[in-house]
Amino acid sequence: MLKTLVIALSLLSVPAFADTRWEREHPRRDQVNDRLENQHERVRAGVRDGELTRREARRIHREDRAIRGEERAMAAEHHGHITRGEERRLDRQENRVSRQIYRERHDGR
């Protein structure tokens, strides 16, 4: 019984470990933006390693900026938040760009 109570209380405190207030209050936007940042770093690494040309990197960055702009526009409609459906839509777009990054970095140059 005590063990169950301790586990339940520890699960309740997990959200308190988010790094910032913004991350706690906007988890969907945080997830979208974290993925965009990760993709940005993958592109930079690809350029640095010679796996991507600067032209390819510019095109991918442009697509990521469009996704970020769409995320911001969606949030503006909902007092700073995005809906689950909007998050799924942005995730699909990010998945497409992520596959593109992978293919271009691993096309056997």
ROMI-161210 format. One record per atom (N, C-alpha, C, O): x, y, z; atom name; residue in one letter. Coordinates in steps of 0.001 Angstrom, whole numbers, padded with zeros to 6 digits. Each point is the difference from the previous one (the first is absolute). Last residue first. Example, Ala and Ser with C-alpha at 12.3 -4.5 7.8 and 13.67 -1.06 7.14 Angstrom:
2
PT       c1       c2       c3  site  code
PT   012850  -002250   007080     N     S
PT   000820   001190   000060    CA     S
PT  -000770   001090   000730     C     S
PT   000509   001108   000169     O     S
PT  -000219  -006828  -000239     N     A
PT  -000890   001190   000000    CA     A
PT   000900   001200   000000     C     A
PT   001036  -000019   000665     O     A
//
This chain:
109
PT       c1       c2       c3  site  code
PT   027019   010014  -051325     N     R
PT   000971   000934  -000575    CA     R
PT   001399  -000437   000263     C     R
PT   000945   000671  -000414     O     R
PT  -005496  -002764   001536     N     G
PT   001222  -000603  -000532    CA     G
PT   000967   000944  -000657     C     G
PT   000768  -000418  -000867     O     G
PT  -005075   001188   003337     N     D
PT  -000207  -000400  -001396    CA     D
PT   001283  -000504  -000663     C     D
PT   000032  -000198  -001215     O     D
PT  -001433   002050   005842     N     H
PT   000446  -001378  -000192    CA     H
PT  -000155  -000473  -001430     C     H
PT  -000153  -001198  -000238     O     H
PT  -001137   005584   001924     N     R
PT   001276  -000237   000682    CA     R
PT   000572  -001369  -000317     C     R
PT   001203  -000216   000142     O     R
PT  -005437   001500  -001874     N     E
PT   001049   000847  -000597    CA     E
PT   001346  -000192   000670     C     E
PT   001041   000148  -000641     O     E
PT  -004868  -002476   002321     N     R
PT   000306  -000429  -001371    CA     R
PT   001155   000811  -000587     C     R
PT   000899  -000557  -000630     O     R
PT  -002506   001831   004910     N     Y
PT   000660  -001309   000024    CA     Y
PT   000426  -000424  -001400     C     Y
PT   001148  -000386  -000222     O     Y
PT  -003698   004291   000642     N     I
PT   001360   000201   000533    CA     I
PT   000759  -001319  -000036     C     I
PT   001151  -000057  -000434     O     I
PT  -005654  -000167  -000701     N     Q
PT   000759   000685  -001048    CA     Q
PT   001449   000214   000446     C     Q
PT   000934  -000233  -000767     O     Q
PT  -004004  -001438   003870     N     R
PT   000340  -001032  -000992    CA     R
PT   000848   000590  -001126     C     R
PT   000924  -000642  -000501     O     R
PT  -002570   003673   003648     N     S
PT   000981  -000881   000627    CA     S
PT   000430  -001108  -000957     C     S
PT   001189  -000305  -000101     O     S
PT  -004683   003193  -001167     N     V
PT   001294   000676  -000087    CA     V
PT   001101  -000876   000602     C     V
PT   001117  -000038  -000516     O     V
PT  -005501  -001574   000862     N     R
PT   000375   000075  -001409    CA     R
PT   001382   000635  -000157     C     R
PT   000839  -000503  -000748     O     R
PT  -002744   000429   005037     N     N
PT   000414  -001347  -000404    CA     N
PT   000462  -000005  -001459     C     N
PT   000996  -000640  -000338     O     N
PT  -002891   004585   002050     N     E
PT   001361  -000200   000506    CA     E
PT   000529  -001383  -000380     C     E
PT   001182  -000149  -000310     O     E
PT  -005635   001118  -000754     N     Q
PT   000883   000838  -000813    CA     Q
PT   001456  -000183   000434     C     Q
PT   000897  -000101  -000837     O     Q
PT  -004151  -002031   003398     N     R
PT   000080  -000637  -001321    CA     R
PT   000931   000799  -000914     C     R
PT   000793  -000580  -000741     O     R
PT  -001724   002411   004958     N     D
PT   000856  -001189   000114    CA     D
PT   000151  -000694  -001351     C     D
PT   001097  -000431  -000358     O     D
PT  -004128   004010   000704     N     L
PT   001383   000479  -000008    CA     L
PT   000976  -001168   000101     C     L
PT   001050   000015  -000643     O     L
PT  -005596  -001060   001017     N     R
PT   000265   000527  -001349    CA     R
PT   001448   000482  -000120     C     R
PT   000671  -000286  -000991     O     R
PT  -002196  -001074   005219     N     R
PT   000152  -001153  -000900    CA     R
PT   000331   000454  -001421     C     R
PT   000843  -000593  -000674     O     R
PT  -001846   003923   003826     N     E
PT   001295  -000614   000310    CA     E
PT   000252  -001199  -000917     C     E
PT   001112  -000179  -000496     O     E
PT  -005295   002232   000235     N     E
PT   001037   000855  -000596    CA     E
PT   001387  -000573   000259     C     E
PT   000864   000031  -000877     O     E
PT  -004482  -002185   002916     N     G
PT  -000048  -000179  -001443    CA     G
PT   001053   000827  -000714     C     G
PT   000629  -000468  -000949     O     G
PT  -001174   001003   005581     N     R
PT   000607  -001300  -000309    CA     R
PT   000029  -000237  -001506     C     R
PT   000989  -000490  -000545     O     R
PT  -000969   005598   001921     N     T
PT  -000847  -001150   000302    CA     T
PT   000744  -001297  -000320     C     T
PT   001048   000018  -000645     O     T
PT   001192   004769   002300     N     I
PT  -000420  -000696  -001212    CA     I
PT  -000803  -001227   000425     C     I
PT   000214  -000550   001080     O     I
PT   000936   005768   001276     N     H
PT   000043  -001466   000027    CA     H
PT  -000324  -000554  -001384     C     H
PT  -000551   000700  -000850     O     H
PT   000418   004057   002145     N     G
PT   001344  -000501   000269    CA     G
PT   000133  -001504   000015     C     G
PT   001101  -000506   000221     O     G
PT  -005337   002773  -001103     N     H
PT   000584   000631   001193    CA     H
PT   001340  -000618   000395     C     H
PT   000265  -000222   001181     O     H
PT  -002603  -000931  -005322     N     H
PT  -000462  -000679   001210    CA     H
PT   000693   000530   001260     C     H
PT   000361  -000779   000882     O     H
PT   000561   002244  -005456     N     E
PT  -001447  -000201  -000046    CA     E
PT  -000568  -000552   001298     C     E
PT  -001206   000080   000232     O     E
PT   005886   000516  -000951     N     A
PT  -000633   001323   000083    CA     A
PT  -001519  -000115  -000009     C     A
PT  -000694   000860   000542     O     A
PT   003388  -004704  -001226     N     A
PT  -000020   000407   001401    CA     A
PT  -000690   001350   000167     C     A
PT  -000681   000230   001000     O     A
PT   001396  -001833  -005358     N     M
PT  -000993  -000830   000682    CA     M
PT  -000139   000434   001463     C     M
PT  -001109   000110   000521     O     M
PT   004473   001912  -003026     N     A
PT  -001313   000469  -000447    CA     A
PT  -001117  -000792   000682     C     A
PT  -001017   000566   000401     O     A
PT   005450  -001927   000361     N     R
PT  -000272   001292   000657    CA     R
PT  -001365   000550  -000389     C     R
PT  -000709   000561   000835     O     R
PT   002210  -004486  -002973     N     E
PT  -000220  -000266   001438    CA     E
PT  -000349   001287   000734     C     E
PT  -000907   000017   000833     O     E
PT   002207   000338  -005312     N     E
PT  -001339  -000580   000093    CA     E
PT  -000359  -000282   001462     C     E
PT  -001127   000244   000430     O     E
PT   005466   001209  -001339     N     G
PT  -000961   001084  -000234    CA     G
PT  -001425  -000490   000107     C     G
PT  -000861   000690   000547     O     G
PT   004292  -003867  -000320     N     R
PT  -000002   000829   001212    CA     R
PT  -000994   001154  -000141     C     R
PT  -000708   000333   000950     O     R
PT   001387  -003030  -004714     N     I
PT  -000696  -000765   001041    CA     I
PT  -000090   000831   001278     C     I
PT  -001053   000054   000636     O     I
PT   003564   001744  -004106     N     A
PT  -001421   000013  -000364    CA     A
PT  -000825  -000757   001041     C     A
PT  -001094   000432   000363     O     A
PT   005759  -000499   000008     N     R
PT  -000526   001320   000367    CA     R
PT  -001483   000109  -000330     C     R
PT  -000757   000642   000729     O     R
PT   002993  -004559  -002068     N     D
PT  -000158   000044   001462    CA     D
PT  -000549   001354   000462     C     D
PT  -000839   000059   000898     O     D
PT   001910  -000531  -005453     N     E
PT  -001166  -000822   000330    CA     E
PT  -000263  -000002   001511     C     E
PT  -001148   000091   000434     O     E
PT   005023   002065  -001932     N     R
PT  -001167   000749  -000456    CA     R
PT  -001290  -000773   000331     C     R
PT  -000983   000592   000446     O     R
PT   005084  -002705   000324     N     H
PT  -000236   001051   001004    CA     H
PT  -001236   000824  -000372     C     H
PT  -000778   000387   000872     O     H
PT   002216  -003555  -003999     N     I
PT  -000576  -000662   001178    CA     I
PT  -000302   001027   001091     C     I
PT  -001056  -000057   000629     O     I
PT   003239   001630  -004481     N     R
PT  -001356  -000443  -000345    CA     R
PT  -000679  -000652   001210     C     R
PT  -001172   000263   000272     O     R
PT   005691   000998   000136     N     R
PT  -000864   001186  -000074    CA     R
PT  -001446  -000391  -000291     C     R
PT  -000933   000553   000582     O     R
PT   004202  -003960  -000670     N     A
PT  -000254   000465   001365    CA     A
PT  -000930   001211   000000     C     A
PT  -000912   000081   000822     O     A
PT   002433  -001740  -004944     N     E
PT  -000951  -000938   000606    CA     E
PT  -000384   000465   001401     C     E
PT  -001167  -000053   000389     O     E
PT   004531   002509  -002511     N     R
PT  -001279   000197  -000691    CA     R
PT  -001082  -000913   000585     C     R
PT  -001120   000445   000246     O     R
PT   005573  -000915   001184     N     R
PT  -000618   001196   000589    CA     R
PT  -001356   000274  -000633     C     R
PT  -000923   000462   000670     O     R
PT   002438  -005496  -000647     N     T
PT   000539   001236  -000557    CA     T
PT  -000669   001170   000713     C     T
PT  -001030  -000162   000655     O     T
PT   001921  -004828   001489     N     L
PT  -000989   000907  -000592    CA     L
PT   000726   001196  -000591     C     L
PT   000993   000472   000554     O     L
PT   001547  -003818   001453     N     E
PT  -001096  -000855  -000471    CA     E
PT  -001119   000809  -000657     C     E
PT  -000792  -000542  -000771     O     E
PT   005038   001957   003105     N     G
PT   000029  -000091  -001451    CA     G
PT  -001094  -000884  -000581     C     G
PT   000030  -000323  -001187     O     G
PT   000879   001774   005885     N     D
PT   000590  -001272  -000400    CA     D
PT   000077  -000180  -001515     C     D
PT   000517  -001009  -000481     O     D
PT  -002505   004939   002388     N     R
PT   001347  -000094   000575    CA     R
PT   000717  -001270  -000470     C     R
PT   001201   000026  -000270     O     R
PT  -005726   000553  -000876     N     V
PT   000840   000950  -000740    CA     V
PT   001446  -000125   000473     C     V
PT   000927  -000058  -000807     O     V
PT  -004057  -002489   003128     N     G
PT   000129  -000483  -001372    CA     G
PT   000869   000899  -000853     C     G
PT   000799  -000480  -000804     O     G
PT  -001926   001797   005189     N     A
PT   000976  -001099   000026    CA     A
PT   000219  -000544  -001403     C     A
PT   001126  -000334  -000369     O     A
PT  -004464   003571   000873     N     R
PT   001331   000596   000224    CA     R
PT   001085  -001065  -000009     C     R
PT   001063   000191  -000591     O     R
PT  -005479  -001680   000386     N     V
PT   000392   000650  -001265    CA     V
PT   001386   000614   000150     C     V
PT   000852  -000156  -000875     O     V
PT  -002765  -001682   004705     N     R
PT   000324  -001072  -000950    CA     R
PT   000458   000581  -001328     C     R
PT   000930  -000517  -000620     O     R
PT  -002534   003487   003900     N     E
PT   001331  -000519   000362    CA     E
PT   000431  -001121  -000945     C     E
PT   001178  -000099  -000345     O     E
PT  -005511   001833  -000152     N     H
PT   000972   001045  -000326    CA     H
PT   001423  -000503   000279     C     H
PT   000907   000197  -000809     O     H
PT  -004481  -002889   002156     N     Q
PT   000214  -000069  -001446    CA     Q
PT   001011   001035  -000456     C     Q
PT   000812  -000268  -000886     O     Q
PT  -002085   000367   005387     N     N
PT   000746  -001230  -000270    CA     N
PT   000301  -000112  -001495     C     N
PT   001121  -000332  -000388     O     N
PT  -003911   003816   001739     N     E
PT   001382   000258   000412    CA     E
PT   000880  -001219  -000282     C     E
PT   001130   000139  -000468     O     E
PT  -005721  -000582  -000268     N     L
PT   000577   000897  -000996    CA     L
PT   001460   000298   000327     C     L
PT   000845   000040  -000895     O     L
PT  -003279  -002556   004012     N     R
PT   000281  -000779  -001208    CA     R
PT   000625   000880  -001080     C     R
PT   000934  -000424  -000680     O     R
PT  -002377   002523   004593     N     D
PT   001162  -000844   000292    CA     D
PT   000382  -000831  -001219     C     D
PT   001182  -000162  -000303     O     D
PT  -005114   002760   000081     N     N
PT   001210   000817  -000116    CA     N
PT   001263  -000785   000326     C     N
PT   001051   000252  -000590     O     N
PT  -005249  -002404   001084     N     V
PT   000189   000380  -001407    CA     V
PT   001313   000767  -000158     C     V
PT   000792  -000295  -000895     O     V
PT  -002095  -000748   005266     N     Q
PT   000368  -001207  -000722    CA     Q
PT   000285   000317  -001465     C     Q
PT   000991  -000474  -000556     O     Q
PT  -002635   003927   003256     N     D
PT   001359  -000335   000390    CA     D
PT   000494  -001226  -000771     C     D
PT   001140  -000031  -000464     O     D
PT  -005616   001327   000017     N     R
PT   000878   000918  -000731    CA     R
PT   001452  -000316   000314     C     R
PT   000852   000063  -000887     O     R
PT  -003997  -002494   003286     N     R
PT  -000088  -000344  -001426    CA     R
PT   000917   000888  -000829     C     R
PT   000710  -000486  -000880     O     R
PT  -001112   001282   005601     N     P
PT   000743  -001226  -000331    CA     P
PT  -000059  -000368  -001473     C     P
PT   000978  -000520  -000538     O     P
PT  -001830   004714   003718     N     H
PT  -000160  -000176  -001451    CA     H
PT   000705  -001275  -000466     C     H
PT   000886   000066  -000851     O     H
PT  -000892   001347   005465     N     E
PT  -001277   000568  -000430    CA     E
PT  -000286  -000211  -001492     C     E
PT  -001145   000127  -000434     O     E
PT   005266  -001618   002565     N     R
PT  -001130  -000588   000740    CA     R
PT  -001331   000464  -000562     C     R
PT  -000941  -000789  -000082     O     R
PT   004891   002634  -001686     N     E
PT  -000081  -001416  -000358    CA     E
PT  -001164  -000688   000707     C     E
PT  -000662  -000863  -000577     O     E
PT   001606   005359   001692     N     W
PT  -000520  -000088  -001362    CA     W
PT  -000160  -001460  -000419     C     W
PT  -001009  -000358  -000608     O     W
PT   003095   001311   004698     N     R
PT  -001454   000191   000086    CA     R
PT  -000637  -000143  -001381     C     R
PT  -001074  -000583  -000146     O     R
PT   005652  -001990   000819     N     T
PT  -000483   001367   000095    CA     T
PT  -001521   000028   000121     C     T
PT  -000688  -000984  -000273     O     T
PT   003188  -003203   000378     N     D
PT   001044   001005   000198    CA     D
PT  -000540   001409   000217     C     D
PT   000512   000733   000846     O     D
PT  -003044  -005293   000698     N     A
PT   000229   000707  -001261    CA     A
PT   000937   001168   000268     C     A
PT  -000060   000634   001054     O     A
PT  -001734  -003643   002342     N     F
PT   001394  -000037  -000398    CA     F
PT   000270   000663  -001343     C     F
PT   001149   000052  -000439     O     F
PT  -005490  -000746   002564     N     A
PT   000719   001075   000676    CA     A
PT   001465   000045  -000416     C     A
PT   000684   000990   000263     O     A
PT  -003775  -004455  -001685     N     P
PT  -000082   001240  -000764    CA     P
PT   000763   001159   000637     C     P
PT   000379   000942  -000696     O     P
PT  -000506  -005196   003063     N     V
PT   000793  -000005  -001229    CA     V
PT  -000132   001301  -000786     C     V
PT   001026   000531  -000425     O     V
PT  -003372  -002046   004619     N     S
PT   000997   001069   000029    CA     S
PT   000820   000090  -001283     C     S
PT   000772   000948  -000150     O     S
PT  -004142  -004317   001002     N     L
PT  -000648   001304  -000006    CA     L
PT   001008   001131  -000081     C     L
PT  -000316   001075  -000508     O     L
PT   001767  -005551   000972     N     L
PT  -000516   000241  -001349    CA     L
PT  -000681   001352  -000101     C     L
PT   000035   000632  -001056     O     L
PT   001496  -002141   005262     N     S
PT   001144   000339  -000859    CA     S
PT  -000459   000271  -001432     C     S
PT   000582   000847  -000678     O     S
PT  -003776  -002265   003854     N     L
PT   000451   001370   000273    CA     L
PT   001175   000391  -000890     C     L
PT   000101   001147  -000435     O     L
PT  -001679  -005591   000175     N     A
PT  -001025   000930  -000490    CA     A
PT   000433   001447   000206     C     A
PT  -000161   000828  -000896     O     A
PT   002890  -004224   002703     N     I
PT   000076   000006  -001463    CA     I
PT  -000995   001000  -000582     C     I
PT   000339   000751  -000915     O     I
PT  -000464  -001428   005543     N     V
PT   001251   000669  -000366    CA     V
PT   000122   000088  -001525     C     V
PT   000386   001040  -000535     O     V
PT  -003998  -003490   002279     N     L
PT  -000173   001429   000260    CA     L
PT   001241   000784  -000423     C     L
PT  -000115   001068  -000602     O     L
PT   000282  -005758   000425     N     T
PT  -000901   000509  -001035    CA     T
PT  -000188   001502   000149     C     T
PT  -000012   000727  -000993     O     T
PT   002433  -002946   004343     N     K
PT   000772   000016  -001243    CA     K
PT  -000839   000576  -001148     C     K
PT   000504   000784  -000805     O     K
PT  -002581  -001543   004930     N     L
PT   000890   001165   000077    CA     L
PT   000812   000139  -001291     C     L
PT   000215   001103  -000501     O     L
PT  -002921  -004909   000812     N     M
PT  -000826   001191   000000    CA     M
PT   000875   001262   000000     C     M
PT  -000201   000903  -000812     O     M
//
